[in-house]
């Protein structure tokens, strides 16, 4: 059975991959270009459901054949790229970064890397741009869809023979998935909402809906519709609709385009059916596979921002490799290589990758020389993150148990943003010895304060949490910690300057006063000197590739004490005078009379630009034990 070829699909693929590549190479020029991935999802939903539908209708559908075709379409190019990326990573990355990379590779081999990157941090953070296989998360979503969708779709095609009923059913699934996506984002779960299939299935099911409408009628787009929906795709990259996900408009636009046929002649025919654009659509999968790891490798080595000329040269290399991969790998394995040869080749390569796992443990146990590239890199992203199993809903808000005990009888709360969460390892030894449980009330990137905050949404979030924890009779003690370096704050009406942090200090004291009146004891953890650049990630590479010498490294691992005092000394004096021993001044541990330090011969204090590393939390352990004595 030969499916009807639609040139407009390759046009949409070309747009999608151009958007994604532009976003990765020039994020400031096209900050929403990552939404091109959502276009791929809609197209996949359309094509896979169309293939199954037509095959069943023509009585030519075989499940085994379907899966073999899918694997032949996806695996060869993916494996080819993984082999090259593995070899480069082996020689280029620091040991710590290579260990992380190899874990992501194993997940990628089984198309489950969306789970790995969910647990590993996210997609938009500054450190995420150094993960060579980050883009495989979207392939994982598609393969998971290909695995479960055919059987489900066949079942409903059999029992819901009326297309209208089937369309209604798909609409319901789409609505549920979209609702889960919005709900999870509102609860502070934007990362799992981004990476997981249940909150992504609506993108793919829009494609399924488009297919069902497409085969149910012979309607064609008018000239106006074609122009309007293509303009809508571009508009969706710059327009946000309140209360719905950013990717809704671009997903909906693709759905509207795919649901009808294109006429034989139309105004934009020479653009949509342009041979170069169609060719980019044809090689879009290889372009997608190659562009990201090559960009990561160049960034990894250069460390500093890439020049435009280096980006242009890299884009030429990406295009050349994609052409090679499309013609010599993709097409050969899809159409010329037998299934038995394909199966043997893939199994052999999987075996080789897994064979390397026997050397993996040896690389984990390497002892690093102080201040070496691997020594510095070993601190990277070791900051504490709440376990998924410890997450809970706290009166409609997100929370996490600290030192979780079966009866969930918490008696204290840790309040603040991720710079509160990072102190949890400093508390755990004492909590375990006392068999006490607490609850973390995370406010994403927002401050816990009520009278000033970072924006309007943060102010609302802080008040929502306050209204709940202030009434919680189980909470006897509250520990507040937050980021301190913000120079502009929102006071409920406008943004105001706060260069000396006095307004933040007064707002914290106002909050503490309110909490004290409710009968709860409050401790406030004071500011520490943070590097405000991705210290372990950047310094390790600067040393590895000899961009700096040992003396320059030594200078970068400390900051003049006067800088800290200029920013925070007034706040510290006010807080110590008002809170006494309930104010925890960690600068006494981090700084001496001349310098504040970012590391020592035993470890680096920071996991990134501002969060304490696993070793860093040990540095402040004794200073924080007073809270529970």
N, C-alpha and C positions, 0 to 999 in steps of 0.2 A: 504494500500500500504506500502510495506517495502522497505526502501531505502537501496542500497548496502552499506555495512559497509566497510570503508577503514581504516585499522589499521594505515596507515601512517598519517592520520589526527590526531589521538590521540598522535602519536609520535611528530607531530608539536605542538600540544597543550602543551605537556609535556615540549618541548624545550622553548616555549613561557613563560610558567609560571615559569620555572626555571630561565630564563633570568631576568624576572621582579623581582622575589624574591631575586636573587643574587644582582641585582642592588640596591635594597632597603636595604638589610642587609650589603652588602659590595660594596658601590658605587665606591671606588677607584680601586677595582679589576675588575669590569665590568661597566665602566662609561656609556656605551651605552646599557645596559641591558634593559632599559625601552622600547626599540624598540620591545620587545616581544609583547607589546600591539598591534602593527601593524600586527603582525602575527595573533593574534586573530581576527582582523578586516577582513583580507583576508579570513580566514577560515569561519567566519560568512557569508561573502558575498557569498562564494561558497555553503555552506550548505543550506542557506535559499533560494537562487535562485534555487538550485537543487531540494529541497523539493517542491517548487511551480511548477517548470517545470515538474517534474515527475507526480505530482498530476493532473495537467491539462492534460497532455498527456494520463493518465489513466482515465481521467474524474472523478476524485475523489477529486477535490479541492473545499473546502468550506471556505470562508473567515473567518467566525465566528470560525470555528474549528481551523484554522491556528492561530488566535490571542489567543485563549484559550490555545493551546499547547505552544505558546511562553511564555505566562504569567505563566503557570505551570512550565515551564523550569527555568524561571528567578526569579519570585517573592518569592516563599517559602524560598529558601536559603538566598536570599537578606534580606527578612523581618526578618528571624531568626537572622541573623548577626546584623541587625539594632537594634533589641530589646536588645540583649546583650550589644552592643556598647553604646546604650542609657543609660542603667542602670549603666555601669561602668563610663561613662562620667558624669553622674549626681553627683556621689560621688567624682570623681577624679579631674575634671577640675575646674579652677577658674571660677567665675561667668561670666566674660567677654568671656572666651574661650567656656564656655558652651552655651552662647547665640549664638555665631557664629556657634558652632556645631549644635545646634537645627535648625538654619536656613538652614544649609547644609543638615540636615536630611529631612526636608520638601521638599527641591528640589530633594533629592535623591529618595524620595517616588514616585515622579512623573517623574523620570528619566530625569531631566533637570539640574542636578548638574554641567554639563559642563558650563552652563551660570553662575552659582553661583561662581565657582572657577575662571572663567575668570575675573569677576568683583572683586573678592576677592584677587587677587594677581598673581597667576600663579601655576606652578608645581615644579619648580627647586629652588625656593628661600629657604633660611634657615628656615623661618617660615612655609613654606608649609609642611615641614616634621612633623609638629605637628597637622595636620588636619586629624582626624580619618577617614573621609569619602572621602578623596581626590581621592582615586582610583575609586570611583563611576562615575567619569566623563566619563570613557570609556564605562560603562554600559549605560549611558545616550545616547552616540553616537549610540550604537547598537540598543537600543530601539527606538530611533527616526528613524533609518533606517528601523526597522521592521514595524514601523507605516506607513511610506509613501511608502516604496518600493513595497509591494505586488500589490497594485492597479496600480501603474505605470508600473510594470513589466507585469502584466496581460494585460494591455492595449496594450503594445508594442508587446507582444507575439501574440495578436490577429491581429494587423494591420501590423506587420512586420514579416510575417510568414517565410520569407527567413532568415535562420540563419546568413548568411553572412552580410545581411543588418543590422540585429539586433546587430551583433558583431561590425560593423562599428559605429553604434549609441552609444553603450556602450563605445567604444574607445574614441569617441568625448566627452562624459560626463566625462570620466576619465581624458582626457587631459585638459578640462576646469577647473576641480576641482584642478588638479595638478598645473596648471598655476596660479589660484587664491591663492593657498598655497604659491608658490614662490613669487608672487607679494606682498602679505601681509607681508611676512617675510622681503622682501627688503624695504618696507615702514616702518619697525620698529614694525610691528604688529605680532611678533612671538607668543605672548600669545593667541590672538584670532585664529591665524592659527593653533595652537596646539589643541584648545578646541572645535572649532565649526564644525558642520557637513558639511557645504558647502566646507570647505577646508580639510575635512577628507573623503569625499565620495569616493575619488579616491582609497583609501586603500581597501574599501569594494567592489568597482566596479571591481578592479583587480580580486577579488574572483569570481564575476559574470562572467567576461571574461573567467576565467579558467574553470568554469562550462560549458559555452557554447561550448568551444573548446573540453572539455572532452566528452560531449554527442554527439558531431558531428563526432567523430572518435573513433576507437577502438585501437588507437596507444598505445604502451607501452614504458616506459622509457628503455633506454639501461643502462647497468651497469655504463658506464662512466657518463651519465646524472645524475643518482641518486647521485653518489659520488660528482660530480661537484656542483650540486645545494645545497646539504647539506653543503659542504665546503663553498659555497658562503654565506649561511646564517650566518655561524660563522665569515666569513671574513667581512660581513657587520657591525659587531659589533665593528670593529677596523679601518675600512677604510671609509674616507669621500670623496665623489666625489664633486669637486667644482661646484657651481652654481645650485645644485639640493638638495632637502631636504635630511637630514640624513637617513630618513626612506625609501627612494626610493629603495635602493638595497635589503633590507630585504623583502620588499613588493613584489618586482619583483621576488625574489628567490622563495618565497612561491607560487606565481602565476605559475611559471614554473614547480614546483613540482606537483601542483594540476591539471594541465591541461592534464596530461596523467595518464594512469593506471600503477600500479606497476606490474611487472611480478610475477609469482608464486614463482620463486626461483631467488634470486639475492644475491650479495656478502654481503651486509649489513643487510640481513634479520634478523639475530640473534640480531642485535642491534635495528633496527627500530621496530621489533615486540617483543622485550623483554617485558616480562610480567610486570615487575616493572615499566618500562617506560610507557607502555600502561596504567597501573593503574594510574600513576601520571597524564596522559592525561585525564583519565576519571574523576578524582577528581579535575581537574585543576580549575574549576569554584569556588569550595569551598576553594581551596588553595588561589586563588586570593582574595576572599572575606575576609578571615581571616588574612592573613599575615600582611597586612598593619595596621589595627587598633591595633592589638596586639603589633606590633613594636612601633607604636606611643605611646601607653600607657606606655610601658616600658621606652622609651626615656623621656616621660613627667615626670615620677616619679624620675628616676635616675638623670636627668638633664645633668650630665657629659656623656662623650662618653661611649658607652656600651662595655663591655669586650667580648672577643670571647666566653668564656664559657656561658655567659648570652644569647648570640645570639644563640648558639647551643641548649641550653635548650628551648629557645623560639621557635626555628624551630621544635623541637620535639612536643611541645604543638600545634603549628600550624598544623602540619601533623595529630595529633590525632583528633583535632577538625574538620579538613576537612574530615577525614574518617567518623566520626560520622555524620556530616552534609550531606555528600553524600548519605550514606546508610539510615539514618533515616528521613531525610527531603527531599532531592532532589528526590530520587527514589520513596519514598512513595507518594509524591504529584504528581509526573509525572504519575505513573502507578496504584496506588491503591486508592487514595482519589478521590471521585466523584467530578464532576464539581461544584455541588451545595454546597458541604461541603467546597471545596476550595474557592468558591466565598464568602461564609458567613465568613470563617476564615479571609480572607484578608480584607474584609470590616470592620470586628470587630476590627482588629488590626489598620487599618487606623483611625478608629473612636477614639481609645484610644490615638493614637499619637496626633490627632488634639484636643482632649479634654484637653491635657496638655497645649495647646496654651492659655487657659484662665488664666493660672498662669504665662505665659511668660512675660506679661507686668509688673507684680509685680517684677520680677527679674531684669527688665530693670531699674526700679526706685529706686533700693537699693542705699542708701548713704553709701559710704565706709569710714572706719576709715583711717586717714592718715598713709601711709607707710604699710598698710596691703597688703596681697597678691592680693586681688581684686582691691585695690586702684592702685597698680603698674601695674597690668595686664590691667586695663581700658585704658591705653595709647597705648596698643599694636595695631599696624597697623592702627593708626588713622591719618597717614600722608596723605596729599592731593593727590588725583588722579584725572586726568582730566575726566570729564563726557564723556561718549560715544557720547552724542548728541552735545558736544562742539568740537569734533575732526573734523579736516578738512584737505584737501590736499593743501599744500603750494608749488606751482610750482614743483609738483612731489615728495615733501617731506612731512613728517607728521607734523602737527601743531595742536594747541588747542587754542580756544578763551578763554580769561580771562575776566570775567564779561561780558559775551556775550550780545550784544545789537543787535536788529533786523537789523539795517543797516550795521552791521559788519564794522564799521568805526574805526578800531583800529589805535592808534597813537604811541604805544610803543611796544617793544618786550622784552620778558624775554628769555634769551639765556643761555643754558647749559644743563646739564644732570638732573637726577631726584633730584639732590640737588639744582637745580634752581626751579624746579616745587614745591618743598616742601614749598617755601616761598609764594606761591600764597595766602593762607589765611591771611597772614600778610598785603597784599596789598588790599584785597577785601573791607574792610570797607571804606577806603579812596576813592577807585575807585567808589564805589556805591554812595557815597556822591557827587562826582564830575561827575558822569554819564559818566565815561570814560571806554573805552574798550582796551584791549591789546591782544597780541598773544604770545603764548608760543611756542618756537622752541626747542623741546626736542631732545637731541642727544643720546638717550639710556643711556649707561654707559660711553660714550665718553666725552672728554673735548672739550670746544669750541675753543681752541687755534689752530693756523695754523702751527707754526714752530716746535712744539713738541706735541705729543698726546700719547695715550695708545697703539696704534698699527697702522698698515698701513690703515686698514679699517676706523678707527676712524679719521685719518688724512684726508682721502678722504671725509668722511661725514661732518666734520667741514668745509672743503673748499666748498662743495656743498651748505651748508647752507649760508656760507659767501657770495658767489656769488649771492645769491638771496636777502638776507636782506640788503646788502650794496646798491643794486639798488632800493629797495622798498621805494618810495617817501612818502608813508603813514607813515612810521616809522620815528618819530622825536627823539625818545629816546630809548636807549637800556640798559637793566639791565643784567649784567653778573653775574652768580653764578655757582659754580661748587664744586666738591669734591677736597680736597687739600692734602690728605695724601699719594698720590702715590710716591713711592721712586725710581721707574724706569720709564723712559719715552722713547718714540720712536721718533727719530729726522728725520725720513724720510729714513734713511739708516740702523741705528742700534739702539739698546737699550742703554741708558745712565743712570748713577746714578744721582739722584736728592734728596739726603738726606736732604738738607737744603731748598728745594723748590725754590731755586733762579732761576733755569732754567724755571720753570713754571711761576714764577713771571715775568720774562723778556718777556716770550712769551705772557702773558696776556697784558703787557704794549705795546708790539708790535701790538697786535690785536686792542687794544683801540686806539692807534695812527692812525691806518688805518681807523677805524670807524669815529674818530673825523674829519679826512680829508674829509670825505664824507658829513660833515655838521650835523651829528647826535651827540647828547649828550649821554655820556656813564657813567653809575654808575657800580661800582664793589662791590659785597658783599664779605667781607673777610671771613677767616676761623673761624670756631668755634671748640671747643673741642668736639669730638664725642667718644662714648664708644668703637666702633668697635667690639662689641659683642651684641647679641640680648638682650639688657638690660631689657626691661619690661617683655619679655617672660621668661627669665632665672631667674631674681631676684624674680618674683612673685612665681615661683615654688620652689625656694630655701627657701623662707620664709614659703610658705604653708606647705611644707613637713619637715620644721624645719632642713634643711641642714645648715642654717646659723642663727645666732642670730641677734637681733636688732642693736647691735653695729657694727657688720660686714656689715649689710645692710647700715647703715649710712656712713661707709667708702666707700662703692661701689657707692654711689650716688654723689661722688665728686672726683676730680682729682687734684693732686698737680699742682699749677700754673706754676711751673718751667718746667713741661713736655710740656705744651702748648708753653711757651716762647722758649724752646729749638727747637721746630719744626717750629715755625711761626714768631717769633719776628723780624728776619731779613727781611722777606718778608713784614711784616706789616710796618716796618720803610720805606722801599723803596716805597711801594705803597702810603703811606700817604704823603711822600715827593713829589711824582709825580702827584698824583690825588687830593690831598687836600680833600675837603668836598665831592667829588664824590667817595671817598672810604668809604664804610660803615663798620666800625670796630665793629662787634657784640660781640667780646670778652669783650668789656667794660660792656656789659649787662650780659653776662654769668659768668664772672669771677670777683673775688675781688683780693686783693693782695696775698692771700694765696692759694685759690682754684678756680677751674672751676667746675660748678655744673651741674648735670644731672637731678635735680628735686628739689622740695621743698614741703612744707606741703600741698600745694594746687594741685599739679600735677607733673607728670613726663614729662620731656622735649622731650624725644625721643620715637618714635613709633617702632623702631627696633635698629639696631646697628649704624645707622648714620643719619636717616631721622627724622626731627622734628615731634613731635606729634601735635595733634590739640591744646593741651594746650601750647606746646612749641612755636608754631607760635605766640600765643598771647604775649608771653614773649618778642618777638622782634618787636612787632607791632609799637611801638613808634619810635624805632630806624630806621625803614624803611620808615616812613611817609615822611621824608625829601625829598625823591625821587620825590614826587608828589606835594610838596609845591611850 
